[in-house]
Every structure is written in structure tokens, then in C-alpha cells.
């Protein structure tokens, strides 16, 4: 196995061990202010553990995490960890099971190794640029749905407002999961046909899921159809659309560009 992938798998499982101790145990919670949302002592404990373990193993890699103050140092490294200690913190606080841990390594703007772990469901999604996407060691692939009619899309309700579409809103069936990383993996697995967020995405929310979709045979781009690039100075992308190639093309053509 790819040594970096093995490293991330071990780290993701260790993250799950920490999360389980705090889940439904009324963890201390703070509001980060603005639109940044909440953070819990579990997020911070996982972030501290991951930073110590991963950078000890790969001291020449950069570091980008939702819960660590960002610095420009990562922009000078060939490879960078892109980490979301808990993706779906609100769901975690509410005692829901569908939060995840998202771990990725980017090299020259492209994710090369990725792990998303949903600990309360024991779902481990993995991929590298050398290996297919897998769920608990079983190879997965995106769905073969080719039209919007009857397709299932993971998206928050505002994404299907008419203002975001050139013509009529596509006749998809909307579903939702709170974690962006998990949404991408569900598309990679073929359980849902597409996912969309038109709002700007933080890289740590989608970096791992993007590679998992790609290695599952799907397409994941920003909403302008540009290739997603990671470890950028702003650490943001212009939204994200992911689906099997045919459906991605159909939906992309109907999206109104910002």
C-alpha cells in the first residue's frame, strides 16, 4: 500500500477513536464567529493529534487544517496535508452519525492521497492517484445515470433555487447530508448520483472527497467547470459539482455562472 495512504488511514481511525469519546457527551463548544460556525473540544483534540502525528511522520509536508491558524509556509512545500478534523461539526454536536474526518495530501495543486472516515458508521473511504476508490477495501464507482430526471442530488435546499440555473431547475430528487466530504463519497459510491454546492468551499471540506470521486470514475469540478486545485493561497474553491461524467456534463451546462 502507498505509505502516505497507510499513514492517513491510521490517522483517520485514530480521529474516530477521539470523536467517539466526545460524541453525545456534551463536549465544550464555541462559536468561531461570522459564518465560520461552531467548534468543539473534540475538533481541537483531533486537530492537535493529527498535526503531531502526521507532521512527525512527514516533517517536510505543509499543513492546512480548518482548526489550525493558517500560515504561508505551506505554499513553499511540495506536498501539503489538507485536513478537516470533523466535517459536519453541527451534526456531531447534535448527536448525529454522519459527521466525518477528511484527510488529504496535495502535491502541486492536485490531491494524490485521500481518506474520509465516518466513524459512527465505520465507513472508510480511500483513494490514491495510483489506486481506485474503495469503501472498506471494496472498489466503488459512481453511478451511470445520464440525465437529471430521476437523478438524486445531495445539496442544501438553496442550491436548487432558480437563480442558480440558466433555465428551469433540473428535475432531480434532492437529498442532504451535513458533511461535504461524506456527500462526495456517497457520490463516489454510487449511492447518490450527484452533489452540488454553489457556495465557495473551503479546501479542507472537499480535498479528500474530490480524489475519491475522481478515482471512482466520476467528475468533480468547481461550478465554472474548472479543475479543482488545492493548497491555494485563499484555500477556497468556487463551489463544487460532482457526479458521473455524463450527468456532470448535463448539470454543468445548466448551471448559471457567478
N, C-alpha and C positions, 0 to 999 in steps of 0.2 A: 504494500500500500504506500502511496505517496506519503512521505514523512510529515509534511505540513498538514495533510488531511488527517492523519492519525493524531497529530497534536491538537487540532481543532475538535475532533470527536471527543477526546478525553476531556478537554476544557469545557465542552458543551455539557457533557454528562455531569461534571463537577458543578457547573452552574445550576443544573437541575437539582442536585443534592441540596444546595443552599436555598434555592427557591422553595422547595418542599417544606423546609423548616419554618419559613415565614408565611406560607400560604394559609389563609384562614386563621392566622394567629395575630391579627390586628397589628401589622407592622407599623412602625412610626412612618409618617407620611408628611411630605412638604410639597407646597406648590412652587414650581420654579418661576412663576410669574409670566406675564404676557400670554402667549399662546403655547408656551413650552409644555404645559401640563404638569402632572404630579411626578414625584419621585419618592421611592420608599427606601427604608434602610436595606431592603433586600437588593434593590438595584445597585446601591452603593457597595454593598458587601461583595456582590458578584463582580462588579467592575474592578474592585481592588484586587480580588483573587485573580481575575483574568489578566490584568495588567502585570501582576507579579509573575505569574506562571508563564505567560506567553512571551513576555519580553526577556525573561530569564532564559528561556529556550532559544529565542531568536533576537538577541540584543541589537542586531543591525537593522531590524524592521522598524518602520514607523508605527504610530499609534493614533487612531481616530476612533473615539467612543462617545456615545451620547452623554455619558456621565463623567467624562474627564475634560477639563478645560483644554481647549484646542490650542495648539501652537503651530508655527510654520515649519517646525523641524521635520514633520512627516513629509513635507513637499520635497525634501532633499534625499529621501531614501528610495531605493529601487523597489522595495516591497513594503506594504503597509497593512497592518491589521485594521479592519473596519468592523466595529463591534457595537451591538446593542445588547446590553446585559439582560434587560427584559423588554421585549417588544410587545406592547399591549399592557402597559402598567395599570391603566384603569381597570382592565379586565382582571388583572392579578389582584388588585385591591378589592374588587367586588367578589372575589372568590370563584371566578370563572376559570375554566380549564384550558382555554385556548390562547393563553399568552405563550411566547416563545423566547428562545435565546438565539440570536443571529450573529454568526461569526464568519468572517471572510478575510481573504488576503488578496489584495490588489497589486498588480505589477504593471507598471507603465500604463495605468488607467483602466486596465481590464482585470476583472476578478478571475483568479486562477484556481482557487480552492474555497469551498463553501460548506458550511454546516448550519442547519436550522434544527433546533431541538424543541419539541413541545413536551415538556417533562410530565405533565399530569396525564397525558395520553400516551406517553412513551413512544412518540413518533420521532425518528431520527432521519432527517433528510440530508443527503450528502452529494457532493459532486466535485470533480476537479476538471481542469481543461484536458485531462488525459483519460478520464473515465466517465461513464454515463451517470445520470442522476439516479439515485437509489433512495428507497424508503425502507429502513430496517433491512438493508442488504438486498432488497429486491429491486431490480431495474424498473423504472417508471417512465411514462411518456405522456405527453399532452394529448388531449382529445383530438379526434379527427373532424369535429364539427366545422362546417364550412360556411354557414350562414348565421346571421344574427337571430333569425326567427327560431325560437325554441332553445336558443343557447342560454346557459346560465352564466351570470357575471357577478363576481364578488366586487362590490362597490358600495360606498356610502351613498345614501339617497341623493344628495345634491349633484353627484356625478351624472345623473340621468335627467337633470334639468335641461330644458330645450336650449338654453343659452350656450351650451357646450357642443351643440350639434348643428351641422350645416342645414339639414332638413329635419325630418321627423326623428324623434328619439328611437333608436333601434329597439325592436320588439324582443328584448332579452328578458329573462327572468332574473331579477336582482336578488342576490343573497349577500350576507355580510359576515365577516369575522373581524375582530378588533385588531389583530396583528397583521401588518402588511407583509412581513416575512412569511407568515403562515399562509396568507392568501396566495402569494406567489407559488408556494409549494403545493397548495391544493390544485392550482392550475397545472403545475408540472406533473402532478399525479394523475391528472385527467378526471378528478372528481368534479371539478368545475371547468367551464370552457374558457373563461377569460377573467381578468381582473383589471380594474381601472381606478386610478386616482388622478384627477386633473390638477390637484394642488401640488405645489412644489414638494418634493420628497427629500428628507434628509437621507444621505447616502447609507447610513447605518441601518435604516429601515429596509432597504431593498437590495443591498450589495450581494448578500448571500443568495437570496431568492432569485436574483437575475441570472446567476450562473446555473442554478438548479433548473430553472425553466429552459435555459439555452441548451443544457446538456440532456434535457428531456425531449428535445426536438422542437421546442417552441420558440417564439419570438418575444423579446421583452425590450421595449424602447421607451424613450420619453414620448410625450404626447405630440411632438412635432415629427416623430418617426426617426429621430436621431439616435444613433447608437449610444447606449448609456456608458458614461465614462466616470471613473471613480478616483478618489483621492484628489479631488479638485480643491482649489483654494476655498471656495464657498461651501463645499461639502453638500451641495444640493443639486437635484435634477429637476427638470421641468415635467413633473408628474411621472406616471408610469402606466403603460399599457402592455399587458402580457396575454398571450393566447397561442393556440396552434397557429402555424404560419398562414393558413388560408383565412381563418377568422380574424386574425390580427390585421391582415390587409383590408378586409371588409370594414372593420370598425375604424381603422386608421383613416380611411378615405372619408368617413362621415364625421370625424371629429373636427370641430371648429378650432382653428389655431388661435392662441392668445395673441 
